[in-house]
Amino acid sequence: MELLEMYFWMIIIICGVLNMPIIILTEDLKDKNRYKKYLKISFIIGLIGIVMLLTDWNYLCGYQCLVYTFSPFITLLICKAVMIVSKKITKKEGFQIYSKRQIIGSSKIELSDGIYQENIGDLKYESYYSWYTSFISATPVILLFLLLIIIKENTC
């Protein structure tokens, strides 16, 4: 493996890993200014994929490197869309929850906070919040995998 190929895979892995904090910390996306800032940063990261494609620095099939480098941008858009759609459908603000294991066999459910924004939800809607959490976590992953599969089937 040559040095350029190693740099390529490092960029692809970093872009893939950037999706996890976006999905986990969606509370920060509720602030419009912070969302726009994240969107700009992730779009700039995605432009790296365009440069890679134009310079023929691509060790993947077809346009898959674009999907990987734009994956933080796509994840932001999908998470924001899930937040807007769930709020319009249910007329309630969605909040993510997580389970904190304290004693073997029992778990405590808590609301997940963002880096800059504290969660202000109420745990009396726990079933809605668990649905919201699973939907906002799974949707970007599923859609990105489907996009990769479609690209592989049509361009390779």
KOLFI-48573 format. One record per residue (C-alpha): residue number from 1; residue in three letters; x negated, y, z negated. Coordinates in steps of 0.001 Angstrom, whole numbers, plus 500000, padded with zeros to 6 digits. Each point is the difference from the previous one (the first is absolute). Example, Ala and Ser with C-alpha at 12.3 -4.5 7.8 and 13.67 -1.06 7.14 Angstrom:
# residues 2
<atom><n>1</n><res>ALA</res><east>487700</east><north>495500</north><up>492200</up></atom>
<atom><n>2</n><res>SER</res><east>498630</east><north>503440</north><up>500660</up></atom>
***
This chain:
# residues 156
<atom><n>1</n><res>MET</res><east>500000</east><north>500000</north><up>500000</up></atom>
<atom><n>2</n><res>GLU</res><east>498499</east><north>503289</north><up>501051</up></atom>
<atom><n>3</n><res>LEU</res><east>500195</east><north>503234</north><up>498040</up></atom>
<atom><n>4</n><res>LEU</res><east>502688</east><north>501628</north><up>502178</up></atom>
<atom><n>5</n><res>GLU</res><east>502251</east><north>496973</north><up>499629</up></atom>
<atom><n>6</n><res>MET</res><east>499521</east><north>500082</north><up>496245</up></atom>
<atom><n>7</n><res>TYR</res><east>500974</east><north>503700</north><up>499918</up></atom>
<atom><n>8</n><res>PHE</res><east>503049</east><north>499212</north><up>502107</up></atom>
<atom><n>9</n><res>TRP</res><east>501211</east><north>497338</north><up>497576</up></atom>
<atom><n>10</n><res>MET</res><east>499285</east><north>502268</north><up>497022</up></atom>
<atom><n>11</n><res>ILE</res><east>502231</east><north>502705</north><up>501500</up></atom>
<atom><n>12</n><res>ILE</res><east>502757</east><north>497476</north><up>500739</up></atom>
<atom><n>13</n><res>ILE</res><east>499874</east><north>498582</north><up>496451</up></atom>
<atom><n>14</n><res>ILE</res><east>499991</east><north>503460</north><up>498409</up></atom>
<atom><n>15</n><res>CYS</res><east>503042</east><north>501017</north><up>502079</up></atom>
<atom><n>16</n><res>GLY</res><east>501810</east><north>496831</north><up>498932</up></atom>
<atom><n>17</n><res>VAL</res><east>499126</east><north>500507</north><up>496341</up></atom>
<atom><n>18</n><res>LEU</res><east>501278</east><north>503599</north><up>500082</up></atom>
<atom><n>19</n><res>ASN</res><east>503527</east><north>498642</north><up>500447</up></atom>
<atom><n>20</n><res>MET</res><east>500145</east><north>498546</north><up>496499</up></atom>
<atom><n>21</n><res>PRO</res><east>499761</east><north>503291</north><up>498048</up></atom>
<atom><n>22</n><res>ILE</res><east>502550</east><north>501540</north><up>502352</up></atom>
<atom><n>23</n><res>ILE</res><east>502483</east><north>497207</north><up>499330</up></atom>
<atom><n>24</n><res>ILE</res><east>499331</east><north>499843</north><up>496259</up></atom>
<atom><n>25</n><res>LEU</res><east>500025</east><north>503758</north><up>499348</up></atom>
<atom><n>26</n><res>THR</res><east>503045</east><north>501086</north><up>502001</up></atom>
<atom><n>27</n><res>GLU</res><east>501069</east><north>502362</north><up>497210</up></atom>
<atom><n>28</n><res>ASP</res><east>497489</east><north>502502</north><up>501372</up></atom>
<atom><n>29</n><res>LEU</res><east>501741</east><north>499933</north><up>503397</up></atom>
<atom><n>30</n><res>LYS</res><east>503070</east><north>501650</north><up>498462</up></atom>
<atom><n>31</n><res>ASP</res><east>498105</east><north>503303</north><up>499837</up></atom>
<atom><n>32</n><res>LYS</res><east>500269</east><north>501548</north><up>503482</up></atom>
<atom><n>33</n><res>ASN</res><east>496621</east><north>501787</north><up>499919</up></atom>
<atom><n>34</n><res>ARG</res><east>498134</east><north>496915</north><up>498815</up></atom>
<atom><n>35</n><res>TYR</res><east>501760</east><north>497858</north><up>502606</up></atom>
<atom><n>36</n><res>LYS</res><east>498925</east><north>502390</north><up>502781</up></atom>
<atom><n>37</n><res>LYS</res><east>496426</east><north>499983</north><up>498709</up></atom>
<atom><n>38</n><res>TYR</res><east>499919</east><north>496168</north><up>499920</up></atom>
<atom><n>39</n><res>LEU</res><east>501524</east><north>499933</north><up>503483</up></atom>
<atom><n>40</n><res>LYS</res><east>497295</east><north>502279</north><up>501408</up></atom>
<atom><n>41</n><res>ILE</res><east>497195</east><north>498011</north><up>498366</up></atom>
<atom><n>42</n><res>SER</res><east>501369</east><north>496666</north><up>501208</up></atom>
<atom><n>43</n><res>PHE</res><east>500487</east><north>501376</north><up>503519</up></atom>
<atom><n>44</n><res>ILE</res><east>496360</east><north>501127</north><up>500071</up></atom>
<atom><n>45</n><res>ILE</res><east>498992</east><north>496506</north><up>498891</up></atom>
<atom><n>46</n><res>GLY</res><east>502116</east><north>498623</north><up>502839</up></atom>
<atom><n>47</n><res>LEU</res><east>498173</east><north>502187</north><up>502503</up></atom>
<atom><n>48</n><res>ILE</res><east>496911</east><north>497928</north><up>499236</up></atom>
<atom><n>49</n><res>GLY</res><east>501782</east><north>497128</north><up>501755</up></atom>
<atom><n>50</n><res>ILE</res><east>500545</east><north>502101</north><up>503099</up></atom>
<atom><n>51</n><res>VAL</res><east>496295</east><north>500879</north><up>500050</up></atom>
<atom><n>52</n><res>MET</res><east>499163</east><north>496307</north><up>499566</up></atom>
<atom><n>53</n><res>LEU</res><east>502263</east><north>499079</north><up>502905</up></atom>
<atom><n>54</n><res>LEU</res><east>498712</east><north>502756</north><up>502305</up></atom>
<atom><n>55</n><res>THR</res><east>496361</east><north>499115</north><up>499337</up></atom>
<atom><n>56</n><res>ASP</res><east>500741</east><north>496288</north><up>500486</up></atom>
<atom><n>57</n><res>TRP</res><east>498929</east><north>499273</north><up>496419</up></atom>
<atom><n>58</n><res>ASN</res><east>502663</east><north>497373</north><up>499493</up></atom>
<atom><n>59</n><res>TYR</res><east>499489</east><north>496414</north><up>498825</up></atom>
<atom><n>60</n><res>LEU</res><east>503711</east><north>499274</north><up>499846</up></atom>
<atom><n>61</n><res>CYS</res><east>502498</east><north>499152</north><up>502684</up></atom>
<atom><n>62</n><res>GLY</res><east>501577</east><north>502907</north><up>501866</up></atom>
<atom><n>63</n><res>TYR</res><east>501385</east><north>502784</north><up>497883</up></atom>
<atom><n>64</n><res>GLN</res><east>499841</east><north>498173</north><up>496665</up></atom>
<atom><n>65</n><res>CYS</res><east>497287</east><north>502322</north><up>498707</up></atom>
<atom><n>66</n><res>LEU</res><east>502453</east><north>502888</north><up>500456</up></atom>
<atom><n>67</n><res>VAL</res><east>502573</east><north>498206</north><up>497881</up></atom>
<atom><n>68</n><res>TYR</res><east>497426</east><north>499376</north><up>497267</up></atom>
<atom><n>69</n><res>THR</res><east>498643</east><north>503547</north><up>499962</up></atom>
<atom><n>70</n><res>PHE</res><east>503455</east><north>501577</north><up>500194</up></atom>
<atom><n>71</n><res>SER</res><east>501399</east><north>497574</north><up>497389</up></atom>
<atom><n>72</n><res>PRO</res><east>499764</east><north>502532</north><up>497112</up></atom>
<atom><n>73</n><res>PHE</res><east>501884</east><north>502527</north><up>502159</up></atom>
<atom><n>74</n><res>ILE</res><east>502627</east><north>497427</north><up>500996</up></atom>
<atom><n>75</n><res>THR</res><east>500324</east><north>498849</north><up>496380</up></atom>
<atom><n>76</n><res>LEU</res><east>500630</east><north>503571</north><up>498839</up></atom>
<atom><n>77</n><res>LEU</res><east>502701</east><north>500466</north><up>502608</up></atom>
<atom><n>78</n><res>ILE</res><east>501670</east><north>496681</north><up>499174</up></atom>
<atom><n>79</n><res>CYS</res><east>499926</east><north>500616</north><up>496226</up></atom>
<atom><n>80</n><res>LYS</res><east>501489</east><north>503475</north><up>500440</up></atom>
<atom><n>81</n><res>ALA</res><east>502668</east><north>498586</north><up>502321</up></atom>
<atom><n>82</n><res>VAL</res><east>500894</east><north>497300</north><up>497451</up></atom>
<atom><n>83</n><res>MET</res><east>500282</east><north>502662</north><up>497290</up></atom>
<atom><n>84</n><res>ILE</res><east>502283</east><north>502179</north><up>502118</up></atom>
<atom><n>85</n><res>VAL</res><east>502186</east><north>497126</north><up>501223</up></atom>
<atom><n>86</n><res>SER</res><east>500432</east><north>498478</north><up>496529</up></atom>
<atom><n>87</n><res>LYS</res><east>500930</east><north>503392</north><up>498559</up></atom>
<atom><n>88</n><res>LYS</res><east>502543</east><north>500642</north><up>502776</up></atom>
<atom><n>89</n><res>ILE</res><east>501561</east><north>496532</north><up>499699</up></atom>
<atom><n>90</n><res>THR</res><east>500152</east><north>499695</north><up>496210</up></atom>
<atom><n>91</n><res>LYS</res><east>500208</east><north>503699</north><up>499044</up></atom>
<atom><n>92</n><res>LYS</res><east>497349</east><north>499273</north><up>497317</up></atom>
<atom><n>93</n><res>GLU</res><east>496331</east><north>500876</north><up>499884</up></atom>
<atom><n>94</n><res>GLY</res><east>497879</east><north>496856</north><up>500207</up></atom>
<atom><n>95</n><res>PHE</res><east>497057</east><north>499374</north><up>497686</up></atom>
<atom><n>96</n><res>GLN</res><east>497449</east><north>497219</north><up>499984</up></atom>
<atom><n>97</n><res>ILE</res><east>499687</east><north>497688</north><up>497020</up></atom>
<atom><n>98</n><res>TYR</res><east>497377</east><north>497537</north><up>498898</up></atom>
<atom><n>99</n><res>SER</res><east>499890</east><north>497231</north><up>497465</up></atom>
<atom><n>100</n><res>LYS</res><east>497519</east><north>500196</north><up>497158</up></atom>
<atom><n>101</n><res>ARG</res><east>499301</east><north>496642</north><up>498348</up></atom>
<atom><n>102</n><res>GLN</res><east>499609</east><north>500364</north><up>496241</up></atom>
<atom><n>103</n><res>ILE</res><east>500797</east><north>496576</north><up>498560</up></atom>
<atom><n>104</n><res>ILE</res><east>499900</east><north>496716</north><up>501888</up></atom>
<atom><n>105</n><res>GLY</res><east>503439</east><north>499363</north><up>501424</up></atom>
<atom><n>106</n><res>SER</res><east>501300</east><north>503552</north><up>499611</up></atom>
<atom><n>107</n><res>SER</res><east>499427</east><north>503073</north><up>502058</up></atom>
<atom><n>108</n><res>LYS</res><east>500750</east><north>503662</north><up>499535</up></atom>
<atom><n>109</n><res>ILE</res><east>501328</east><north>501969</north><up>502951</up></atom>
<atom><n>110</n><res>GLU</res><east>498630</east><north>503532</north><up>500377</up></atom>
<atom><n>111</n><res>LEU</res><east>500306</east><north>502727</north><up>502573</up></atom>
<atom><n>112</n><res>SER</res><east>497003</east><north>500505</north><up>502251</up></atom>
<atom><n>113</n><res>ASP</res><east>498421</east><north>503463</north><up>500122</up></atom>
<atom><n>114</n><res>GLY</res><east>498050</east><north>501615</north><up>502772</up></atom>
<atom><n>115</n><res>ILE</res><east>496618</east><north>501638</north><up>499562</up></atom>
<atom><n>116</n><res>TYR</res><east>501354</east><north>503538</north><up>499822</up></atom>
<atom><n>117</n><res>GLN</res><east>503676</east><north>499502</north><up>499305</up></atom>
<atom><n>118</n><res>GLU</res><east>501664</east><north>498320</north><up>497047</up></atom>
<atom><n>119</n><res>ASN</res><east>502945</east><north>497676</north><up>500525</up></atom>
<atom><n>120</n><res>ILE</res><east>503249</east><north>501480</north><up>498690</up></atom>
<atom><n>121</n><res>GLY</res><east>502324</east><north>497063</north><up>500659</up></atom>
<atom><n>122</n><res>ASP</res><east>502259</east><north>498274</north><up>497508</up></atom>
<atom><n>123</n><res>LEU</res><east>499607</east><north>496263</north><up>499363</up></atom>
<atom><n>124</n><res>LYS</res><east>503775</east><north>499454</north><up>499834</up></atom>
<atom><n>125</n><res>TYR</res><east>499850</east><north>499560</north><up>503808</up></atom>
<atom><n>126</n><res>GLU</res><east>497417</east><north>497219</north><up>499751</up></atom>
<atom><n>127</n><res>SER</res><east>501586</east><north>497765</north><up>502645</up></atom>
<atom><n>128</n><res>TYR</res><east>500101</east><north>502843</north><up>502536</up></atom>
<atom><n>129</n><res>TYR</res><east>496417</east><north>500954</north><up>499178</up></atom>
<atom><n>130</n><res>SER</res><east>498801</east><north>496406</north><up>500440</up></atom>
<atom><n>131</n><res>TRP</res><east>501747</east><north>499813</north><up>503388</up></atom>
<atom><n>132</n><res>TYR</res><east>498482</east><north>503357</north><up>500961</up></atom>
<atom><n>133</n><res>THR</res><east>496510</east><north>498930</north><up>498869</up></atom>
<atom><n>134</n><res>SER</res><east>500059</east><north>496760</north><up>501972</up></atom>
<atom><n>135</n><res>PHE</res><east>501395</east><north>501728</north><up>503085</up></atom>
<atom><n>136</n><res>ILE</res><east>497507</east><north>502879</north><up>499964</up></atom>
<atom><n>137</n><res>SER</res><east>497132</east><north>497555</north><up>499431</up></atom>
<atom><n>138</n><res>ALA</res><east>500915</east><north>497418</north><up>502625</up></atom>
<atom><n>139</n><res>THR</res><east>501288</east><north>502147</north><up>502858</up></atom>
<atom><n>140</n><res>PRO</res><east>496683</east><north>501641</north><up>501032</up></atom>
<atom><n>141</n><res>VAL</res><east>498114</east><north>496710</north><up>499793</up></atom>
<atom><n>142</n><res>ILE</res><east>502567</east><north>498104</north><up>502068</up></atom>
<atom><n>143</n><res>LEU</res><east>500297</east><north>502719</north><up>502633</up></atom>
<atom><n>144</n><res>LEU</res><east>496216</east><north>500356</north><up>500374</up></atom>
<atom><n>145</n><res>PHE</res><east>499591</east><north>496223</north><up>500404</up></atom>
<atom><n>146</n><res>LEU</res><east>502793</east><north>499940</north><up>502577</up></atom>
<atom><n>147</n><res>LEU</res><east>498325</east><north>502833</north><up>501895</up></atom>
<atom><n>148</n><res>LEU</res><east>496684</east><north>498129</north><up>499971</up></atom>
<atom><n>149</n><res>ILE</res><east>501673</east><north>496812</north><up>501242</up></atom>
<atom><n>150</n><res>ILE</res><east>501811</east><north>501865</north><up>502785</up></atom>
<atom><n>151</n><res>ILE</res><east>496789</east><north>501677</north><up>501110</up></atom>
<atom><n>152</n><res>LYS</res><east>498109</east><north>496698</north><up>499939</up></atom>
<atom><n>153</n><res>GLU</res><east>502694</east><north>498229</north><up>502023</up></atom>
<atom><n>154</n><res>ASN</res><east>500212</east><north>502747</north><up>502621</up></atom>
<atom><n>155</n><res>THR</res><east>496387</east><north>501136</north><up>500418</up></atom>
<atom><n>156</n><res>CYS</res><east>497789</east><north>496967</north><up>499386</up></atom>
***
